Amino acid sequence: MRAVLCTHLGPPETLEIGEMDDPIPGDGEVVVDVTAAALNFMDTLIIEGRYQVKPELPFSPGAEFAGTVSAIGNGVNGLAVGDRVLGNPGYGACREKVLSPVQALVHVPASIPDEKAAGLSVTYGTAIHALKDRAQLQPGEKVAILGASGGAGIAAVEIARIMGAHVIACVSSPEKAAFCRERGAHETLIYAEADLKTTLKQAGGASGIDVIYDAIGGPYSEPALRALAWKGRFLVIGFAAGDIPTIPLNLLLLKGCDIRGVFFARFAQEEPEAHRANLRQLLQWCESGALKPHVDAVYALDETADAISALAERRVKGKVVVKP
């Protein structure tokens, strides 16, 4: 099979296309022919050794996929050759075939295209875990989403809207603001046009912002935290801006607020049944039409480096998909 390979750490242009032996399923394992692999901002980091997870070389990028079961090992129940599934191994999806434990896969309904199913696990999985499990978001609460036009951000915009929240999308350009409004944001804020703390406080009104969903970190985190309501929840999603901020702890005391970490990969590992339940909820929302994942671009396997470069250069709105 053909695979995108990171043989040494470096920028996207160092990735190679190589040939590998087809995987053979062992006990409890399934081989999936990958029809679509979705990329995320973490792929820009993992190939350079700057992500929390550091795979042994060589490896393939791509944390999530959709595809068709092509072989099953002994002891596999609930899946058959020909079934459509999705999964999120964390890396390794940018290849023609993946090997997966059966319990890590979820059936994909016939009405959901491969390109959309492939991108549900990580960004949408992160957003539903963050907003439902970590923030306990309630209808009517106000949510400010930093980095709202990216993959993790736009997923949070859509899910917070479905959950009945008032959504404030924070972005870097008018184009991205328009995109977020199209995806369900009630209000938008452009960083360069106004002071973040002041504008968020105005948007929060007398009660303040109930939840901050911070996917970017850097210089934006502390000003956003200062706009948080009494007993608000600040969700730490990631650091796409590059720097990990230092937060004055007296702000937590004065606001009686919480800072809650959202480590999706650890959650999926430690609480697999809860993760699978979240994925099934996402698929139900897709089937009903409540959730309509946005795919920004589709690339061929040979173009994976270009796709990761687009993510690194912040040229992506929503999801990027590679089709082997």
JORA-V372159 format. One record per residue. RES is the residue in one letter. PSI is psi in radians with two decimals (* if undefined). BURIAL is 1 if it has 16 or more other C-alpha atoms within 10 Angstrom, else 0. Layout:
res->[RES,RES]
psi->[PSI,PSI]
burial->[BURIAL,BURIAL]
This chain:
res->[M,R,A,V,L,C,T,H,L,G,P,P,E,T,L,E,I,G,E,M,D,D,P,I,P,G,D,G,E,V,V,V,D,V,T,A,A,A,L,N,F,M,D,T,L,I,I,E,G,R,Y,Q,V,K,P,E,L,P,F,S,P,G,A,E,F,A,G,T,V,S,A,I,G,N,G,V,N,G,L,A,V,G,D,R,V,L,G,N,P,G,Y,G,A,C,R,E,K,V,L,S,P,V,Q,A,L,V,H,V,P,A,S,I,P,D,E,K,A,A,G,L,S,V,T,Y,G,T,A,I,H,A,L,K,D,R,A,Q,L,Q,P,G,E,K,V,A,I,L,G,A,S,G,G,A,G,I,A,A,V,E,I,A,R,I,M,G,A,H,V,I,A,C,V,S,S,P,E,K,A,A,F,C,R,E,R,G,A,H,E,T,L,I,Y,A,E,A,D,L,K,T,T,L,K,Q,A,G,G,A,S,G,I,D,V,I,Y,D,A,I,G,G,P,Y,S,E,P,A,L,R,A,L,A,W,K,G,R,F,L,V,I,G,F,A,A,G,D,I,P,T,I,P,L,N,L,L,L,L,K,G,C,D,I,R,G,V,F,F,A,R,F,A,Q,E,E,P,E,A,H,R,A,N,L,R,Q,L,L,Q,W,C,E,S,G,A,L,K,P,H,V,D,A,V,Y,A,L,D,E,T,A,D,A,I,S,A,L,A,E,R,R,V,K,G,K,V,V,V,K,P]
psi->[2.72,2.54,2.54,2.24,2.32,1.75,-0.36,2.61,2.40,-3.04,3.01,-0.61,-0.20,-0.13,2.61,2.74,2.14,3.01,2.42,2.76,2.52,2.42,2.64,2.17,2.38,-2.88,2.23,0.21,2.77,2.44,2.29,2.21,2.03,2.13,-0.41,2.30,2.28,2.48,2.72,2.94,-0.53,-0.47,-0.51,-0.46,-0.72,-0.56,-0.24,0.09,0.42,0.25,2.82,-0.64,2.24,1.58,2.72,2.39,2.56,2.70,2.90,2.44,-3.13,1.82,-0.20,2.76,2.85,2.65,-2.93,2.30,2.21,-0.27,2.55,2.57,-3.13,2.54,0.20,2.15,2.57,-0.13,2.62,2.77,2.31,-0.26,2.49,2.34,2.89,2.79,2.90,1.52,-0.19,-0.60,2.94,0.10,-0.28,1.22,2.98,-0.47,2.51,2.64,2.25,2.52,2.48,-0.60,-0.18,0.03,2.65,2.40,2.47,2.15,2.65,-0.45,-0.14,2.07,2.68,-0.75,-0.65,-0.68,-0.65,-0.59,0.22,-0.55,-0.86,-1.11,-0.80,-0.62,-0.69,-0.81,-0.77,-0.65,-0.77,-0.88,-0.67,-0.91,-0.76,-0.74,-0.30,0.86,2.38,2.61,2.41,-0.24,2.77,2.24,2.21,2.24,2.02,2.33,0.74,-0.32,-0.19,-3.13,-0.90,-0.62,-0.83,-0.54,-0.72,-0.68,-0.88,-0.76,-0.70,-0.66,-0.78,-0.64,0.00,0.24,2.84,2.08,2.20,1.98,2.18,2.14,3.13,-0.09,2.75,-0.61,-0.78,-0.58,-0.75,-0.71,-0.75,-0.64,-0.65,-0.55,0.03,-0.03,2.40,-0.62,2.74,2.68,2.26,2.12,-0.79,-0.24,-0.22,2.78,2.19,-0.83,-0.84,-0.78,-0.70,-0.66,-0.69,-0.74,-0.58,-0.37,-2.71,-0.56,-0.34,-3.14,2.22,-0.69,2.28,2.21,1.79,1.81,0.03,-0.51,-2.45,-2.47,-0.01,-0.38,-0.91,-0.79,-0.67,-0.74,-0.63,-0.29,0.03,2.57,2.92,2.25,0.48,2.98,2.20,2.02,2.12,1.88,-0.79,-3.06,0.99,-0.38,-0.22,-0.69,2.47,2.04,2.72,2.13,2.22,2.13,-0.32,-0.40,-0.64,-0.68,-0.85,-0.55,-0.14,0.55,2.97,2.50,2.13,2.16,2.51,1.65,1.60,-0.80,-0.71,-0.70,-0.83,-0.58,-0.77,-0.52,1.12,-0.62,-0.68,-0.68,-0.79,-0.64,-0.69,-0.73,-0.71,-0.62,-0.74,-0.76,-0.65,-0.73,-0.67,-0.77,-0.66,-0.25,-0.03,-0.60,2.22,1.47,2.39,2.13,2.01,-0.71,2.65,2.25,2.68,2.83,-0.70,-0.30,0.26,-0.68,-0.71,-0.69,-0.75,-0.62,-0.71,-0.68,-0.79,-0.57,0.19,0.60,0.16,2.38,1.94,-2.42,2.65,2.32,2.45,2.34,1.94,*]
burial->[0,1,1,1,1,1,1,1,1,1,1,1,0,0,1,1,1,0,0,0,0,0,0,0,1,1,0,0,1,1,1,1,1,1,1,1,1,1,1,1,1,1,1,1,1,1,1,1,0,0,0,0,0,0,1,0,0,0,1,1,1,1,1,1,1,1,1,1,1,1,1,1,1,0,0,1,0,0,1,0,0,0,1,1,1,1,1,1,1,1,1,1,1,1,1,1,1,1,1,1,1,1,1,1,1,1,1,1,1,0,0,0,0,1,1,1,1,1,1,1,1,1,1,1,1,1,1,1,1,1,1,1,0,1,1,0,1,0,0,0,1,1,1,1,1,1,1,1,1,1,1,1,1,1,1,1,1,1,1,1,1,0,1,0,1,1,1,1,1,1,1,1,0,0,0,1,1,0,1,1,1,0,1,1,1,0,1,1,1,1,1,0,0,0,0,1,1,0,1,1,1,0,1,1,0,0,0,1,1,1,1,1,1,1,1,1,1,1,0,1,1,1,1,1,1,1,1,1,1,1,1,1,1,1,1,1,1,1,1,1,0,0,0,0,0,0,0,0,0,0,0,1,0,0,1,0,1,1,1,0,0,1,0,1,1,0,0,1,0,0,0,0,0,0,1,1,0,1,1,0,0,1,1,0,0,1,0,0,0,0,1,0,1,1,1,0,0,1,1,0,1,1,0,1,1,0,1,1,1,1,1,1,0,0,0,1,1,1,1,1,1,1,1,1]
